[in-house]
Amino acid sequence: MRPPCRPLPADGRFLQAVGPTPLVPVRLDPEGPTIWCKLEFLNPSGSTKDRIARYMLEKAWRLGELCPGGDVVEASSGSTSIAMALASAQMGCRFTAVMPEGVTEERLIAIRAYGGEVELVPRAEGIRGAIARAASLAKERGGYAPRQFENPDNAEAHRVWTGQEILAQVPGGLVHGVVSGVGTGGTIVGLFQAFAEAGCPVTPFVARPIAGLGCDIECCSFSARVPGVVDGLSKLYREADMPGRVELDVSDDLAMRTARALIRRGFPVGPSSGLNYAAAVEAAKRLGPQAQVVTVFPDRMERYFSTELVQPRPAPKAG
């Protein structure tokens, strides 16, 4: 017999009243294509990760896997930890983020401001070390581990929420191309499923930042300058489930320039938005002038104030 469903806490739960984020047409180049951009930086904690945090924690609560005052433990070097901290605060739960050393101070400040705790693993262990430690810590505490890199509810949140919002907002309810980098894989997988199931002739485009500069704290195997795009960690992203998938390589220089151009246009975004938009422009060129291409602006610029996004890189020393 299915266990009784626990109702969600009501006092101050504003997350249940948050409306859809806007989908807006953006054209940086007057001669270039128009891209339909989902402004996910307008979510409460400032990123699209609010969606998966709310979806996962609410489901765990209803199923009795998460109780009032319970522990939530997640491995994330960025936006997911901030979103989980906010959602946990809304539900009266304790949150612990397990992160590699070297994450920006802005992220630590945000997590702790929501009442969350942070445990750091050695930088050399990267996000894989954080994942292992989070699993161990959740087991020790009897807490709930969302496991964003493998939990199918990650993609499901985008299939049932983000994707449906886009279908209701895009002209004619038709999407020809969807573009996103792959971190956990939840965004691109969930959106592609939503559009394909709705009958759209959609092509999924995977944006990859290329630089050859080695790995950063988020284990990005492509570029050390565009965070949140991870290779080889997602158990949600399977090529066989995305027929017609196209990979688009974008130089990290172009991704950063595009992010700054978006900021100057009044979009307070991070580097991954620059990556997504630059790749979406290429996708639109490939699909043709009548195609409606959708992408996501995942997070806000404030968590990158100490990075080269807003702090120019020092010029190399002569000699």
ChimeraX commands (.cxc) that place a marker at each C-alpha (Angstrom):
marker #1 position 0.00,0.00,0.00 radius 0.5
marker #1 position 1.28,3.46,-0.87 radius 0.5
marker #1 position 2.23,5.48,2.24 radius 0.5
marker #1 position 0.06,8.51,3.02 radius 0.5
marker #1 position 1.11,11.69,1.27 radius 0.5
marker #1 position 2.38,14.43,3.58 radius 0.5
marker #1 position 1.04,17.89,2.65 radius 0.5
marker #1 position 3.64,20.55,1.97 radius 0.5
marker #1 position 4.28,23.22,4.60 radius 0.5
marker #1 position 2.12,26.27,3.97 radius 0.5
marker #1 position 3.52,29.07,6.13 radius 0.5
marker #1 position 5.49,31.44,3.92 radius 0.5
marker #1 position 5.91,28.97,1.08 radius 0.5
marker #1 position 6.19,31.58,-1.69 radius 0.5
marker #1 position 7.77,29.06,-4.07 radius 0.5
marker #1 position 4.33,27.66,-4.73 radius 0.5
marker #1 position 3.22,31.09,-5.95 radius 0.5
marker #1 position 6.15,31.76,-8.29 radius 0.5
marker #1 position 4.93,32.24,-11.86 radius 0.5
marker #1 position 6.56,31.27,-15.16 radius 0.5
marker #1 position 9.75,33.05,-16.15 radius 0.5
marker #1 position 9.52,35.11,-19.37 radius 0.5
marker #1 position 10.48,33.80,-22.80 radius 0.5
marker #1 position 11.76,36.73,-24.84 radius 0.5
marker #1 position 13.12,37.22,-28.37 radius 0.5
marker #1 position 16.76,38.35,-28.35 radius 0.5
marker #1 position 18.84,39.51,-31.31 radius 0.5
marker #1 position 22.30,40.86,-30.50 radius 0.5
marker #1 position 23.36,41.20,-34.13 radius 0.5
marker #1 position 20.92,43.22,-36.26 radius 0.5
marker #1 position 21.82,40.96,-39.16 radius 0.5
marker #1 position 21.61,37.77,-37.13 radius 0.5
marker #1 position 18.75,35.47,-36.14 radius 0.5
marker #1 position 16.30,36.03,-33.31 radius 0.5
marker #1 position 16.65,33.54,-30.45 radius 0.5
marker #1 position 13.88,32.78,-27.97 radius 0.5
marker #1 position 15.51,32.96,-24.53 radius 0.5
marker #1 position 14.01,31.69,-21.28 radius 0.5
marker #1 position 15.02,34.11,-18.52 radius 0.5
marker #1 position 15.75,31.58,-15.81 radius 0.5
marker #1 position 17.88,34.06,-13.88 radius 0.5
marker #1 position 14.55,35.51,-12.69 radius 0.5
marker #1 position 13.86,32.49,-10.51 radius 0.5
marker #1 position 13.97,33.23,-6.75 radius 0.5
marker #1 position 17.56,32.18,-6.06 radius 0.5
marker #1 position 18.71,33.47,-9.44 radius 0.5
marker #1 position 18.98,30.29,-11.50 radius 0.5
marker #1 position 17.14,27.53,-13.31 radius 0.5
marker #1 position 18.23,25.16,-10.54 radius 0.5
marker #1 position 15.35,26.45,-8.42 radius 0.5
marker #1 position 13.15,24.24,-10.55 radius 0.5
marker #1 position 14.92,21.00,-9.77 radius 0.5
marker #1 position 15.42,21.92,-6.12 radius 0.5
marker #1 position 11.72,22.57,-5.62 radius 0.5
marker #1 position 10.62,19.55,-7.66 radius 0.5
marker #1 position 12.94,17.09,-5.92 radius 0.5
marker #1 position 12.38,18.32,-2.37 radius 0.5
marker #1 position 8.61,18.57,-2.72 radius 0.5
marker #1 position 8.43,15.03,-4.10 radius 0.5
marker #1 position 10.67,13.70,-1.33 radius 0.5
marker #1 position 8.48,15.48,1.22 radius 0.5
marker #1 position 5.26,13.98,-0.13 radius 0.5
marker #1 position 6.82,10.50,-0.18 radius 0.5
marker #1 position 8.04,10.79,3.40 radius 0.5
marker #1 position 11.72,10.74,2.41 radius 0.5
marker #1 position 12.15,14.25,3.82 radius 0.5
marker #1 position 10.66,15.42,7.10 radius 0.5
marker #1 position 10.42,18.74,8.97 radius 0.5
marker #1 position 13.85,19.53,10.34 radius 0.5
marker #1 position 15.40,16.85,8.14 radius 0.5
marker #1 position 18.77,16.99,6.40 radius 0.5
marker #1 position 19.33,17.64,2.72 radius 0.5
marker #1 position 22.83,16.98,1.39 radius 0.5
marker #1 position 23.92,17.73,-2.17 radius 0.5
marker #1 position 27.17,17.93,-4.12 radius 0.5
marker #1 position 27.34,21.02,-6.28 radius 0.5
marker #1 position 29.93,23.69,-6.93 radius 0.5
marker #1 position 27.43,26.31,-7.96 radius 0.5
marker #1 position 23.81,27.14,-8.58 radius 0.5
marker #1 position 22.24,23.89,-7.38 radius 0.5
marker #1 position 23.66,24.37,-3.90 radius 0.5
marker #1 position 22.22,27.89,-3.71 radius 0.5
marker #1 position 18.83,26.71,-4.97 radius 0.5
marker #1 position 18.78,23.78,-2.54 radius 0.5
marker #1 position 19.66,26.12,0.32 radius 0.5
marker #1 position 16.72,28.39,-0.53 radius 0.5
marker #1 position 14.25,25.52,-1.01 radius 0.5
marker #1 position 15.38,23.82,2.19 radius 0.5
marker #1 position 14.90,27.08,4.09 radius 0.5
marker #1 position 11.37,27.28,2.68 radius 0.5
marker #1 position 10.63,23.77,3.96 radius 0.5
marker #1 position 12.24,24.10,7.37 radius 0.5
marker #1 position 15.02,21.64,6.58 radius 0.5
marker #1 position 18.77,21.74,7.14 radius 0.5
marker #1 position 20.95,21.90,4.05 radius 0.5
marker #1 position 24.59,21.02,3.56 radius 0.5
marker #1 position 26.43,21.71,0.33 radius 0.5
marker #1 position 29.50,19.61,-0.42 radius 0.5
marker #1 position 31.75,21.58,-2.74 radius 0.5
marker #1 position 35.34,21.50,-4.02 radius 0.5
marker #1 position 37.73,24.04,-2.58 radius 0.5
marker #1 position 38.13,27.12,-4.74 radius 0.5
marker #1 position 34.49,27.96,-5.43 radius 0.5
marker #1 position 33.80,31.68,-5.53 radius 0.5
marker #1 position 33.07,33.45,-2.26 radius 0.5
marker #1 position 29.79,34.76,-3.66 radius 0.5
marker #1 position 28.40,31.23,-3.72 radius 0.5
marker #1 position 29.46,30.45,-0.17 radius 0.5
marker #1 position 27.92,33.68,1.07 radius 0.5
marker #1 position 24.59,32.92,-0.62 radius 0.5
marker #1 position 24.36,29.37,0.75 radius 0.5
marker #1 position 25.18,30.43,4.29 radius 0.5
marker #1 position 22.80,33.39,4.12 radius 0.5
marker #1 position 19.94,30.92,3.57 radius 0.5
marker #1 position 21.08,29.01,6.66 radius 0.5
marker #1 position 22.92,26.30,4.76 radius 0.5
marker #1 position 26.23,24.74,5.71 radius 0.5
marker #1 position 29.19,24.12,3.43 radius 0.5
marker #1 position 31.69,21.27,3.57 radius 0.5
marker #1 position 34.66,21.57,1.23 radius 0.5
marker #1 position 36.61,18.70,-0.28 radius 0.5
marker #1 position 40.15,19.13,-1.64 radius 0.5
marker #1 position 40.26,20.95,-4.95 radius 0.5
marker #1 position 42.10,18.05,-6.54 radius 0.5
marker #1 position 39.13,15.76,-5.87 radius 0.5
marker #1 position 36.82,18.07,-7.81 radius 0.5
marker #1 position 33.11,17.48,-8.13 radius 0.5
marker #1 position 33.57,13.70,-8.16 radius 0.5
marker #1 position 35.06,13.89,-4.69 radius 0.5
marker #1 position 32.18,16.12,-3.60 radius 0.5
marker #1 position 29.64,13.60,-4.93 radius 0.5
marker #1 position 31.27,10.76,-2.99 radius 0.5
marker #1 position 31.42,12.79,0.21 radius 0.5
marker #1 position 27.80,13.95,-0.13 radius 0.5
marker #1 position 26.61,10.35,-0.45 radius 0.5
marker #1 position 28.57,9.37,2.63 radius 0.5
marker #1 position 27.37,12.35,4.64 radius 0.5
marker #1 position 23.72,11.81,3.73 radius 0.5
marker #1 position 23.99,8.18,4.83 radius 0.5
marker #1 position 25.63,9.15,8.13 radius 0.5
marker #1 position 22.88,11.65,8.91 radius 0.5
marker #1 position 19.99,9.67,7.53 radius 0.5
marker #1 position 19.33,12.62,5.26 radius 0.5
marker #1 position 17.94,13.08,1.79 radius 0.5
marker #1 position 20.41,13.23,-1.11 radius 0.5
marker #1 position 18.88,14.72,-4.30 radius 0.5
marker #1 position 21.75,13.32,-6.46 radius 0.5
marker #1 position 21.27,15.83,-9.27 radius 0.5
marker #1 position 23.58,14.05,-11.73 radius 0.5
marker #1 position 21.54,10.85,-11.73 radius 0.5
marker #1 position 18.08,11.62,-10.37 radius 0.5
marker #1 position 15.54,11.45,-13.24 radius 0.5
marker #1 position 13.43,14.03,-11.42 radius 0.5
marker #1 position 16.03,16.57,-12.55 radius 0.5
marker #1 position 15.01,16.18,-16.19 radius 0.5
marker #1 position 11.38,15.63,-15.22 radius 0.5
marker #1 position 11.20,19.08,-13.60 radius 0.5
marker #1 position 12.12,20.64,-16.93 radius 0.5
marker #1 position 9.81,18.36,-18.91 radius 0.5
marker #1 position 6.71,19.18,-16.86 radius 0.5
marker #1 position 7.51,22.80,-15.89 radius 0.5
marker #1 position 10.06,24.63,-18.03 radius 0.5
marker #1 position 9.14,22.87,-21.25 radius 0.5
marker #1 position 5.41,23.41,-20.84 radius 0.5
marker #1 position 5.96,27.11,-20.05 radius 0.5
marker #1 position 7.97,27.51,-23.25 radius 0.5
marker #1 position 5.34,25.75,-25.36 radius 0.5
marker #1 position 2.73,28.13,-23.95 radius 0.5
marker #1 position 4.90,31.20,-24.60 radius 0.5
marker #1 position 6.60,30.59,-27.95 radius 0.5
marker #1 position 4.66,31.79,-31.03 radius 0.5
marker #1 position 2.44,29.04,-32.38 radius 0.5
marker #1 position 3.59,26.65,-29.68 radius 0.5
marker #1 position 6.28,25.35,-32.03 radius 0.5
marker #1 position 9.97,24.74,-31.33 radius 0.5
marker #1 position 12.39,23.66,-34.06 radius 0.5
marker #1 position 15.63,23.71,-32.08 radius 0.5
marker #1 position 16.57,23.62,-28.39 radius 0.5
marker #1 position 20.06,24.57,-27.25 radius 0.5
marker #1 position 21.84,24.04,-23.94 radius 0.5
marker #1 position 25.16,23.12,-22.45 radius 0.5
marker #1 position 25.30,19.86,-20.51 radius 0.5
marker #1 position 25.99,19.99,-16.79 radius 0.5
marker #1 position 23.75,17.44,-15.14 radius 0.5
marker #1 position 21.98,17.05,-18.48 radius 0.5
marker #1 position 18.59,17.72,-16.91 radius 0.5
marker #1 position 17.79,20.88,-18.87 radius 0.5
marker #1 position 18.48,19.64,-22.40 radius 0.5
marker #1 position 16.98,16.20,-21.75 radius 0.5
marker #1 position 13.82,17.52,-20.11 radius 0.5
marker #1 position 13.20,20.25,-22.69 radius 0.5
marker #1 position 13.81,17.93,-25.63 radius 0.5
marker #1 position 11.36,15.40,-24.18 radius 0.5
marker #1 position 8.72,18.09,-23.62 radius 0.5
marker #1 position 8.96,19.44,-27.17 radius 0.5
marker #1 position 9.22,16.04,-28.87 radius 0.5
marker #1 position 6.26,14.66,-26.92 radius 0.5
marker #1 position 4.24,17.73,-27.94 radius 0.5
marker #1 position 4.85,16.92,-31.60 radius 0.5
marker #1 position 7.47,19.57,-32.36 radius 0.5
marker #1 position 10.02,18.69,-35.07 radius 0.5
marker #1 position 12.77,19.61,-32.63 radius 0.5
marker #1 position 16.52,19.16,-33.01 radius 0.5
marker #1 position 18.57,19.13,-29.78 radius 0.5
marker #1 position 21.81,21.12,-29.94 radius 0.5
marker #1 position 24.44,20.55,-27.25 radius 0.5
marker #1 position 26.70,23.54,-26.60 radius 0.5
marker #1 position 30.32,22.77,-25.67 radius 0.5
marker #1 position 32.78,25.48,-24.58 radius 0.5
marker #1 position 36.17,24.72,-26.11 radius 0.5
marker #1 position 39.50,26.06,-24.93 radius 0.5
marker #1 position 41.84,23.22,-24.08 radius 0.5
marker #1 position 42.80,24.90,-20.83 radius 0.5
marker #1 position 42.35,21.89,-18.59 radius 0.5
marker #1 position 39.79,21.20,-15.91 radius 0.5
marker #1 position 38.36,23.58,-13.34 radius 0.5
marker #1 position 36.64,22.91,-10.05 radius 0.5
marker #1 position 33.45,21.90,-11.83 radius 0.5
marker #1 position 35.26,19.17,-13.75 radius 0.5
marker #1 position 34.63,20.79,-17.12 radius 0.5
marker #1 position 36.68,18.84,-19.63 radius 0.5
marker #1 position 36.30,21.50,-22.28 radius 0.5
marker #1 position 36.93,24.95,-20.80 radius 0.5
marker #1 position 38.08,26.24,-17.44 radius 0.5
marker #1 position 36.28,29.55,-17.99 radius 0.5
marker #1 position 32.64,28.59,-18.53 radius 0.5
marker #1 position 31.34,26.92,-15.36 radius 0.5
marker #1 position 28.45,24.51,-15.14 radius 0.5
marker #1 position 29.22,22.56,-18.31 radius 0.5
marker #1 position 30.46,19.15,-17.26 radius 0.5
marker #1 position 31.62,16.14,-19.25 radius 0.5
marker #1 position 31.16,12.53,-18.25 radius 0.5
marker #1 position 29.28,12.98,-14.95 radius 0.5
marker #1 position 25.66,12.99,-16.06 radius 0.5
marker #1 position 23.74,9.73,-15.93 radius 0.5
marker #1 position 20.69,11.50,-17.34 radius 0.5
marker #1 position 22.17,12.55,-20.68 radius 0.5
marker #1 position 22.15,9.60,-23.09 radius 0.5
marker #1 position 22.79,10.18,-26.75 radius 0.5
marker #1 position 20.48,7.34,-27.75 radius 0.5
marker #1 position 17.54,9.17,-26.16 radius 0.5
marker #1 position 18.13,12.30,-28.26 radius 0.5
marker #1 position 17.81,11.40,-31.95 radius 0.5
marker #1 position 19.26,13.98,-34.30 radius 0.5
marker #1 position 21.45,15.47,-31.56 radius 0.5
marker #1 position 24.01,17.99,-32.81 radius 0.5
marker #1 position 27.09,19.11,-30.88 radius 0.5
marker #1 position 28.15,22.72,-31.31 radius 0.5
marker #1 position 31.63,23.77,-30.19 radius 0.5
marker #1 position 31.86,27.38,-29.00 radius 0.5
marker #1 position 35.15,29.02,-28.06 radius 0.5
marker #1 position 35.14,30.14,-24.46 radius 0.5
marker #1 position 36.30,33.56,-25.65 radius 0.5
marker #1 position 33.12,33.86,-27.72 radius 0.5
marker #1 position 31.00,32.60,-24.81 radius 0.5
marker #1 position 32.47,35.24,-22.48 radius 0.5
marker #1 position 32.14,38.04,-25.05 radius 0.5
marker #1 position 28.55,37.06,-25.68 radius 0.5
marker #1 position 27.73,37.00,-21.96 radius 0.5
marker #1 position 29.18,40.49,-21.57 radius 0.5
marker #1 position 27.21,41.69,-24.60 radius 0.5
marker #1 position 24.03,40.33,-23.05 radius 0.5
marker #1 position 24.82,42.09,-19.77 radius 0.5
marker #1 position 25.34,45.37,-21.64 radius 0.5
marker #1 position 21.93,44.80,-23.22 radius 0.5
marker #1 position 20.46,44.56,-19.70 radius 0.5
marker #1 position 20.40,40.79,-19.16 radius 0.5
marker #1 position 22.21,40.10,-15.83 radius 0.5
marker #1 position 23.57,36.69,-16.83 radius 0.5
marker #1 position 26.54,34.41,-16.24 radius 0.5
marker #1 position 28.97,32.79,-18.71 radius 0.5
marker #1 position 26.75,29.81,-19.50 radius 0.5
marker #1 position 24.13,32.16,-20.94 radius 0.5
marker #1 position 26.76,33.49,-23.32 radius 0.5
marker #1 position 27.61,29.92,-24.30 radius 0.5
marker #1 position 23.97,28.99,-24.87 radius 0.5
marker #1 position 23.16,32.11,-26.88 radius 0.5
marker #1 position 26.24,31.83,-29.11 radius 0.5
marker #1 position 25.43,28.18,-29.84 radius 0.5
marker #1 position 21.77,29.04,-30.46 radius 0.5
marker #1 position 22.78,31.57,-33.12 radius 0.5
marker #1 position 24.70,28.83,-34.92 radius 0.5
marker #1 position 21.78,26.42,-34.53 radius 0.5
marker #1 position 19.40,28.97,-36.05 radius 0.5
marker #1 position 21.71,29.46,-39.03 radius 0.5
marker #1 position 21.72,25.71,-39.62 radius 0.5
marker #1 position 17.96,25.32,-39.29 radius 0.5
marker #1 position 17.07,28.26,-41.50 radius 0.5
marker #1 position 15.30,31.62,-41.16 radius 0.5
marker #1 position 11.86,30.21,-40.35 radius 0.5
marker #1 position 13.05,28.08,-37.45 radius 0.5
marker #1 position 12.18,28.98,-33.87 radius 0.5
marker #1 position 15.19,28.23,-31.67 radius 0.5
marker #1 position 14.92,28.20,-27.89 radius 0.5
marker #1 position 17.64,28.40,-25.26 radius 0.5
marker #1 position 17.97,29.15,-21.56 radius 0.5
marker #1 position 19.75,31.90,-19.64 radius 0.5
marker #1 position 20.57,29.73,-16.61 radius 0.5
marker #1 position 21.80,32.09,-13.90 radius 0.5
marker #1 position 22.62,35.60,-12.73 radius 0.5
marker #1 position 25.86,37.55,-12.96 radius 0.5
marker #1 position 26.11,38.33,-9.23 radius 0.5
marker #1 position 27.67,34.97,-8.44 radius 0.5
marker #1 position 30.47,35.80,-10.90 radius 0.5
marker #1 position 31.49,39.23,-9.62 radius 0.5
marker #1 position 34.93,37.96,-8.57 radius 0.5
marker #1 position 35.54,36.20,-11.89 radius 0.5
marker #1 position 36.76,37.42,-15.26 radius 0.5
marker #1 position 33.17,37.90,-16.41 radius 0.5
marker #1 position 33.29,41.32,-14.75 radius 0.5
marker #1 position 36.92,41.47,-13.61 radius 0.5
marker #1 position 39.20,41.72,-16.67 radius 0.5
marker #1 position 41.91,39.10,-16.88 radius 0.5
marker #1 position 45.39,40.52,-16.26 radius 0.5
marker #1 position 47.49,40.87,-19.38 radius 0.5
marker #1 position 50.31,38.30,-19.68 radius 0.5
marker #1 position 53.68,39.57,-18.53 radius 0.5
marker #1 position 56.20,40.31,-21.24 radius 0.5
marker #1 position 59.12,37.97,-21.55 radius 0.5
marker link #1:1,2 radius 0.2
marker link #1:2,3 radius 0.2
marker link #1:3,4 radius 0.2
marker link #1:4,5 radius 0.2
marker link #1:5,6 radius 0.2
marker link #1:6,7 radius 0.2
marker link #1:7,8 radius 0.2
marker link #1:8,9 radius 0.2
marker link #1:9,10 radius 0.2
marker link #1:10,11 radius 0.2
marker link #1:11,12 radius 0.2
marker link #1:12,13 radius 0.2
marker link #1:13,14 radius 0.2
marker link #1:14,15 radius 0.2
marker link #1:15,16 radius 0.2
marker link #1:16,17 radius 0.2
marker link #1:17,18 radius 0.2
marker link #1:18,19 radius 0.2
marker link #1:19,20 radius 0.2
marker link #1:20,21 radius 0.2
marker link #1:21,22 radius 0.2
marker link #1:22,23 radius 0.2
marker link #1:23,24 radius 0.2
marker link #1:24,25 radius 0.2
marker link #1:25,26 radius 0.2
marker link #1:26,27 radius 0.2
marker link #1:27,28 radius 0.2
marker link #1:28,29 radius 0.2
marker link #1:29,30 radius 0.2
marker link #1:30,31 radius 0.2
marker link #1:31,32 radius 0.2
marker link #1:32,33 radius 0.2
marker link #1:33,34 radius 0.2
marker link #1:34,35 radius 0.2
marker link #1:35,36 radius 0.2
marker link #1:36,37 radius 0.2
marker link #1:37,38 radius 0.2
marker link #1:38,39 radius 0.2
marker link #1:39,40 radius 0.2
marker link #1:40,41 radius 0.2
marker link #1:41,42 radius 0.2
marker link #1:42,43 radius 0.2
marker link #1:43,44 radius 0.2
marker link #1:44,45 radius 0.2
marker link #1:45,46 radius 0.2
marker link #1:46,47 radius 0.2
marker link #1:47,48 radius 0.2
marker link #1:48,49 radius 0.2
marker link #1:49,50 radius 0.2
marker link #1:50,51 radius 0.2
marker link #1:51,52 radius 0.2
marker link #1:52,53 radius 0.2
marker link #1:53,54 radius 0.2
marker link #1:54,55 radius 0.2
marker link #1:55,56 radius 0.2
marker link #1:56,57 radius 0.2
marker link #1:57,58 radius 0.2
marker link #1:58,59 radius 0.2
marker link #1:59,60 radius 0.2
marker link #1:60,61 radius 0.2
marker link #1:61,62 radius 0.2
marker link #1:62,63 radius 0.2
marker link #1:63,64 radius 0.2
marker link #1:64,65 radius 0.2
marker link #1:65,66 radius 0.2
marker link #1:66,67 radius 0.2
marker link #1:67,68 radius 0.2
marker link #1:68,69 radius 0.2
marker link #1:69,70 radius 0.2
marker link #1:70,71 radius 0.2
marker link #1:71,72 radius 0.2
marker link #1:72,73 radius 0.2
marker link #1:73,74 radius 0.2
marker link #1:74,75 radius 0.2
marker link #1:75,76 radius 0.2
marker link #1:76,77 radius 0.2
marker link #1:77,78 radius 0.2
marker link #1:78,79 radius 0.2
marker link #1:79,80 radius 0.2
marker link #1:80,81 radius 0.2
marker link #1:81,82 radius 0.2
marker link #1:82,83 radius 0.2
marker link #1:83,84 radius 0.2
marker link #1:84,85 radius 0.2
marker link #1:85,86 radius 0.2
marker link #1:86,87 radius 0.2
marker link #1:87,88 radius 0.2
marker link #1:88,89 radius 0.2
marker link #1:89,90 radius 0.2
marker link #1:90,91 radius 0.2
marker link #1:91,92 radius 0.2
marker link #1:92,93 radius 0.2
marker link #1:93,94 radius 0.2
marker link #1:94,95 radius 0.2
marker link #1:95,96 radius 0.2
marker link #1:96,97 radius 0.2
marker link #1:97,98 radius 0.2
marker link #1:98,99 radius 0.2
marker link #1:99,100 radius 0.2
marker link #1:100,101 radius 0.2
marker link #1:101,102 radius 0.2
marker link #1:102,103 radius 0.2
marker link #1:103,104 radius 0.2
marker link #1:104,105 radius 0.2
marker link #1:105,106 radius 0.2
marker link #1:106,107 radius 0.2
marker link #1:107,108 radius 0.2
marker link #1:108,109 radius 0.2
marker link #1:109,110 radius 0.2
marker link #1:110,111 radius 0.2
marker link #1:111,112 radius 0.2
marker link #1:112,113 radius 0.2
marker link #1:113,114 radius 0.2
marker link #1:114,115 radius 0.2
marker link #1:115,116 radius 0.2
marker link #1:116,117 radius 0.2
marker link #1:117,118 radius 0.2
marker link #1:118,119 radius 0.2
marker link #1:119,120 radius 0.2
marker link #1:120,121 radius 0.2
marker link #1:121,122 radius 0.2
marker link #1:122,123 radius 0.2
marker link #1:123,124 radius 0.2
marker link #1:124,125 radius 0.2
marker link #1:125,126 radius 0.2
marker link #1:126,127 radius 0.2
marker link #1:127,128 radius 0.2
marker link #1:128,129 radius 0.2
marker link #1:129,130 radius 0.2
marker link #1:130,131 radius 0.2
marker link #1:131,132 radius 0.2
marker link #1:132,133 radius 0.2
marker link #1:133,134 radius 0.2
marker link #1:134,135 radius 0.2
marker link #1:135,136 radius 0.2
marker link #1:136,137 radius 0.2
marker link #1:137,138 radius 0.2
marker link #1:138,139 radius 0.2
marker link #1:139,140 radius 0.2
marker link #1:140,141 radius 0.2
marker link #1:141,142 radius 0.2
marker link #1:142,143 radius 0.2
marker link #1:143,144 radius 0.2
marker link #1:144,145 radius 0.2
marker link #1:145,146 radius 0.2
marker link #1:146,147 radius 0.2
marker link #1:147,148 radius 0.2
marker link #1:148,149 radius 0.2
marker link #1:149,150 radius 0.2
marker link #1:150,151 radius 0.2
marker link #1:151,152 radius 0.2
marker link #1:152,153 radius 0.2
marker link #1:153,154 radius 0.2
marker link #1:154,155 radius 0.2
marker link #1:155,156 radius 0.2
marker link #1:156,157 radius 0.2
marker link #1:157,158 radius 0.2
marker link #1:158,159 radius 0.2
marker link #1:159,160 radius 0.2
marker link #1:160,161 radius 0.2
marker link #1:161,162 radius 0.2
marker link #1:162,163 radius 0.2
marker link #1:163,164 radius 0.2
marker link #1:164,165 radius 0.2
marker link #1:165,166 radius 0.2
marker link #1:166,167 radius 0.2
marker link #1:167,168 radius 0.2
marker link #1:168,169 radius 0.2
marker link #1:169,170 radius 0.2
marker link #1:170,171 radius 0.2
marker link #1:171,172 radius 0.2
marker link #1:172,173 radius 0.2
marker link #1:173,174 radius 0.2
marker link #1:174,175 radius 0.2
marker link #1:175,176 radius 0.2
marker link #1:176,177 radius 0.2
marker link #1:177,178 radius 0.2
marker link #1:178,179 radius 0.2
marker link #1:179,180 radius 0.2
marker link #1:180,181 radius 0.2
marker link #1:181,182 radius 0.2
marker link #1:182,183 radius 0.2
marker link #1:183,184 radius 0.2
marker link #1:184,185 radius 0.2
marker link #1:185,186 radius 0.2
marker link #1:186,187 radius 0.2
marker link #1:187,188 radius 0.2
marker link #1:188,189 radius 0.2
marker link #1:189,190 radius 0.2
marker link #1:190,191 radius 0.2
marker link #1:191,192 radius 0.2
marker link #1:192,193 radius 0.2
marker link #1:193,194 radius 0.2
marker link #1:194,195 radius 0.2
marker link #1:195,196 radius 0.2
marker link #1:196,197 radius 0.2
marker link #1:197,198 radius 0.2
marker link #1:198,199 radius 0.2
marker link #1:199,200 radius 0.2
marker link #1:200,201 radius 0.2
marker link #1:201,202 radius 0.2
marker link #1:202,203 radius 0.2
marker link #1:203,204 radius 0.2
marker link #1:204,205 radius 0.2
marker link #1:205,206 radius 0.2
marker link #1:206,207 radius 0.2
marker link #1:207,208 radius 0.2
marker link #1:208,209 radius 0.2
marker link #1:209,210 radius 0.2
marker link #1:210,211 radius 0.2
marker link #1:211,212 radius 0.2
marker link #1:212,213 radius 0.2
marker link #1:213,214 radius 0.2
marker link #1:214,215 radius 0.2
marker link #1:215,216 radius 0.2
marker link #1:216,217 radius 0.2
marker link #1:217,218 radius 0.2
marker link #1:218,219 radius 0.2
marker link #1:219,220 radius 0.2
marker link #1:220,221 radius 0.2
marker link #1:221,222 radius 0.2
marker link #1:222,223 radius 0.2
marker link #1:223,224 radius 0.2
marker link #1:224,225 radius 0.2
marker link #1:225,226 radius 0.2
marker link #1:226,227 radius 0.2
marker link #1:227,228 radius 0.2
marker link #1:228,229 radius 0.2
marker link #1:229,230 radius 0.2
marker link #1:230,231 radius 0.2
marker link #1:231,232 radius 0.2
marker link #1:232,233 radius 0.2
marker link #1:233,234 radius 0.2
marker link #1:234,235 radius 0.2
marker link #1:235,236 radius 0.2
marker link #1:236,237 radius 0.2
marker link #1:237,238 radius 0.2
marker link #1:238,239 radius 0.2
marker link #1:239,240 radius 0.2
marker link #1:240,241 radius 0.2
marker link #1:241,242 radius 0.2
marker link #1:242,243 radius 0.2
marker link #1:243,244 radius 0.2
marker link #1:244,245 radius 0.2
marker link #1:245,246 radius 0.2
marker link #1:246,247 radius 0.2
marker link #1:247,248 radius 0.2
marker link #1:248,249 radius 0.2
marker link #1:249,250 radius 0.2
marker link #1:250,251 radius 0.2
marker link #1:251,252 radius 0.2
marker link #1:252,253 radius 0.2
marker link #1:253,254 radius 0.2
marker link #1:254,255 radius 0.2
marker link #1:255,256 radius 0.2
marker link #1:256,257 radius 0.2
marker link #1:257,258 radius 0.2
marker link #1:258,259 radius 0.2
marker link #1:259,260 radius 0.2
marker link #1:260,261 radius 0.2
marker link #1:261,262 radius 0.2
marker link #1:262,263 radius 0.2
marker link #1:263,264 radius 0.2
marker link #1:264,265 radius 0.2
marker link #1:265,266 radius 0.2
marker link #1:266,267 radius 0.2
marker link #1:267,268 radius 0.2
marker link #1:268,269 radius 0.2
marker link #1:269,270 radius 0.2
marker link #1:270,271 radius 0.2
marker link #1:271,272 radius 0.2
marker link #1:272,273 radius 0.2
marker link #1:273,274 radius 0.2
marker link #1:274,275 radius 0.2
marker link #1:275,276 radius 0.2
marker link #1:276,277 radius 0.2
marker link #1:277,278 radius 0.2
marker link #1:278,279 radius 0.2
marker link #1:279,280 radius 0.2
marker link #1:280,281 radius 0.2
marker link #1:281,282 radius 0.2
marker link #1:282,283 radius 0.2
marker link #1:283,284 radius 0.2
marker link #1:284,285 radius 0.2
marker link #1:285,286 radius 0.2
marker link #1:286,287 radius 0.2
marker link #1:287,288 radius 0.2
marker link #1:288,289 radius 0.2
marker link #1:289,290 radius 0.2
marker link #1:290,291 radius 0.2
marker link #1:291,292 radius 0.2
marker link #1:292,293 radius 0.2
marker link #1:293,294 radius 0.2
marker link #1:294,295 radius 0.2
marker link #1:295,296 radius 0.2
marker link #1:296,297 radius 0.2
marker link #1:297,298 radius 0.2
marker link #1:298,299 radius 0.2
marker link #1:299,300 radius 0.2
marker link #1:300,301 radius 0.2
marker link #1:301,302 radius 0.2
marker link #1:302,303 radius 0.2
marker link #1:303,304 radius 0.2
marker link #1:304,305 radius 0.2
marker link #1:305,306 radius 0.2
marker link #1:306,307 radius 0.2
marker link #1:307,308 radius 0.2
marker link #1:308,309 radius 0.2
marker link #1:309,310 radius 0.2
marker link #1:310,311 radius 0.2
marker link #1:311,312 radius 0.2
marker link #1:312,313 radius 0.2
marker link #1:313,314 radius 0.2
marker link #1:314,315 radius 0.2
marker link #1:315,316 radius 0.2
marker link #1:316,317 radius 0.2
marker link #1:317,318 radius 0.2
marker link #1:318,319 radius 0.2
view
